Amino acid sequence: MPEEILRTFIAIELDEPLRLALGRVQAKFKRLAPPGSVKWVALDGIHLTLKFLGDTPASKMAEIAAALKAACDGFAPFEFTVEGRGCFPNFRRPRVVWVAVRDKGQVIEKLQAAIEKHVAPLGWPTEERGFSPHLTLGRVTKGADAASEAAVGQAVGKSVVEQIGVQRVTSVILIKSDLRPTGAVYTTLVSVPLRGAG
């Protein structure tokens, strides 16, 4: 019998008030962007992704959970703020519309680096691109023409996103994502609390 393959990623879960605030920013961008030019992310699908694993054999779950526990060891609960906006790769040729995540002491970056270090030996190489903490609000549709792309970039570029929320981080989770015609369904497989002394 073939082994079950799951689509997984490691992330930080967001509180409901922050999701609602993200929804307001998303709605503003929606009004400004040309209709149909962006596929907007469902609010319950917005997470702060620390590491995308993708195809994951079910037999690797225990190893990943152990690696995640080791990576989170020594990290205490912390907070980050959400403010600012941008596009990847840039405003001229946007592919991804996002809002920025900021934290004092760059704890997110340190936590993400620890996760990369512990997960890499299991067969998920460290990302070559530098880690840039963000929350994805939408992705420019593949069929969008250059004028629509430019209009999306201008709409986001002209918008000011003040601090919209603060998120307290008390755990890191491994999430399974099931892609369905109605959209992705997310299930938490492992939750690792942050219990370090800080």
TORMARBA-104790 format. One line per 2 residues: number of its first residue (from 1); their letters; for each residue x, y, z negated of C-alpha. Coordinates in steps of 0.25 Angstrom, whole numbers, plus 2048, in hexadecimal, padded with zeros to 3 digits. Layout:
BEGIN
NUM) a) X,Y,Z | ...
This chain:
BEGIN
1) mp) 800,800,800 | 806,80D,804
3) ee) 80A,817,7F9 | 801,822,7F6
5) il) 807,830,7FA | 803,83C,7F3
7) rt) 804,84B,7F7 | 80A,852,7EB
9) fi) 810,85F,7E6 | 815,864,7D9
11) ai) 80F,871,7D4 | 80A,87B,7CA
13) el) 7FB,87B,7C8 | 7F4,889,7C8
15) de) 7E9,88E,7BE | 7DB,891,7C3
17) pl) 7DC,8A0,7C0 | 7E9,8A1,7C9
19) rl) 7E2,899,7D4 | 7D6,8A2,7D4
21) al) 7E0,8AE,7D5 | 7E7,8A7,7E0
23) gr) 7DA,8A6,7E7 | 7D8,8B5,7E6
25) vq) 7E5,8B7,7ED | 7E2,8AD,7F7
27) ak) 7D4,8B3,7FA | 7DB,8C0,7FD
29) fk) 7E5,8BA,807 | 7DA,8B3,80D
31) rl) 7D2,8C0,810 | 7DF,8C6,816
33) ap) 7E4,8BA,81F | 7DE,8B7,82C
35) pg) 7D3,8AD,82B | 7D8,89F,82D
37) sv) 7E6,8A3,82C | 7E9,89C,81F
39) kw) 7E5,88F,818 | 7E3,894,80A
41) va) 7E7,88A,7FF | 7DB,886,7F6
43) ld) 7DD,88C,7E8 | 7DD,87E,7E1
45) gi) 7E8,87A,7EA | 7F2,886,7E6
47) hl) 7FD,881,7DD | 80B,886,7DB
49) tl) 813,87B,7E2 | 820,877,7DC
51) kf) 824,86B,7E6 | 81C,865,7F1
53) lg) 81E,856,7F1 | 815,852,7FD
55) dt) 814,843,7FF | 816,83C,7F2
57) pa) 816,82D,7F0 | 80D,82A,7E4
59) sk) 818,821,7DF | 821,82E,7DD
61) ma) 817,834,7D3 | 81E,830,7C6
63) ei) 82B,834,7CB | 826,842,7CF
65) aa) 81F,844,7C2 | 82C,840,7BA
67) al) 833,84A,7C3 | 829,855,7C1
69) ka) 82A,853,7B1 | 839,854,7B2
71) ac) 838,860,7BA | 82E,867,7B1
73) dg) 836,863,7A4 | 83B,870,79D
75) fa) 831,879,7A4 | 828,881,79B
77) pf) 81A,886,79F | 81C,894,7A7
79) ef) 813,89E,7AE | 814,8A3,7BD
81) tv) 80D,8AF,7C3 | 807,8B0,7D1
83) eg) 809,8BD,7D8 | 80E,8C1,7E6
85) rg) 80B,8BA,7F4 | 812,8B6,800
87) cf) 813,8AD,80C | 81C,8A1,810
89) pn) 825,8A3,818 | 822,8B2,819
91) fr) 817,8BC,81C | 81A,8BD,82B
93) rp) 817,8AE,82D | 80F,8A9,821
95) rv) 80D,89A,81F | 809,89A,810
97) vw) 802,8A5,808 | 806,8A5,7F9
99) va) 806,8AC,7EC | 813,8AD,7E4
101) vr) 816,8A6,7D7 | 81F,8AD,7CD
103) dk) 825,8A9,7BF | 82F,8AF,7B6
105) gq) 83B,8A6,7B5 | 838,89F,7C2
107) vi) 833,893,7BA | 82C,88E,7C6
109) ek) 838,88D,7CF | 840,886,7C4
111) lq) 834,87C,7C2 | 833,87A,7D1
113) aa) 842,878,7D2 | 842,86D,7C7
115) ie) 836,866,7CE | 83E,866,7DB
117) kh) 84A,860,7D4 | 843,855,7CD
119) va) 83A,851,7D9 | 845,851,7E4
121) pl) 84B,844,7E0 | 83D,83D,7E2
123) gw) 83E,841,7F1 | 839,84F,7F2
125) pt) 844,858,7F6 | 846,866,7F0
127) ee) 83F,870,7F9 | 84A,878,801
129) rg) 841,885,801 | 842,88D,7F4
131) fs) 836,88B,7EB | 82D,898,7EB
133) ph) 822,896,7E1 | 814,89A,7E8
135) lt) 806,897,7E9 | 801,894,7F7
137) lg) 7F4,89B,7FA | 7F3,897,809
139) rv) 7FA,892,815 | 7F9,899,823
141) tk) 7F2,88F,82C | 7FA,888,837
143) ga) 7F1,88E,842 | 7F3,89C,83E
145) da) 7F8,8A6,849 | 804,8B0,846
147) as) 7FA,8BB,845 | 7F2,8B4,83A
149) ea) 7FF,8B0,833 | 804,8BE,833
151) av) 7F7,8C3,82D | 7F8,8B9,822
153) gq) 806,8BE,81F | 802,8CC,81F
155) av) 7F5,8CA,816 | 7FE,8C3,80C
157) gk) 809,8CD,80D | 800,8D9,80A
159) sv) 7F9,8D2,7FE | 7FE,8D5,7F0
161) ve) 7FC,8CA,7E6 | 7FE,8CF,7D8
163) qi) 800,8C5,7CD | 7F3,8BC,7CE
165) gv) 7F6,8B2,7C3 | 7FF,8AB,7B9
167) qr) 800,89C,7B8 | 805,894,7AC
169) vt) 80C,888,7B0 | 80C,87C,7A6
171) sv) 80E,870,7B0 | 812,86C,7BD
173) il) 80A,862,7C5 | 80B,858,7D0
175) ik) 7FF,859,7DA | 7FA,850,7E4
177) sd) 7F3,857,7F0 | 7E9,84F,7F8
179) lr) 7E7,856,806 | 7D8,855,80A
181) pt) 7D0,85C,815 | 7C9,865,80A
183) ga) 7D7,869,805 | 7E2,863,7FB
185) vy) 7DE,85D,7EE | 7E8,85E,7E3
187) tt) 7EA,854,7D8 | 7F4,855,7CC
189) lv) 7FC,849,7CB | 806,84D,7C0
191) sv) 806,859,7B7 | 813,85C,7B0
193) pl) 812,866,7A4 | 81D,871,7A2
195) rg) 821,86E,794 | 830,874,793
197) ag) 835,87E,789 | 837,888,794
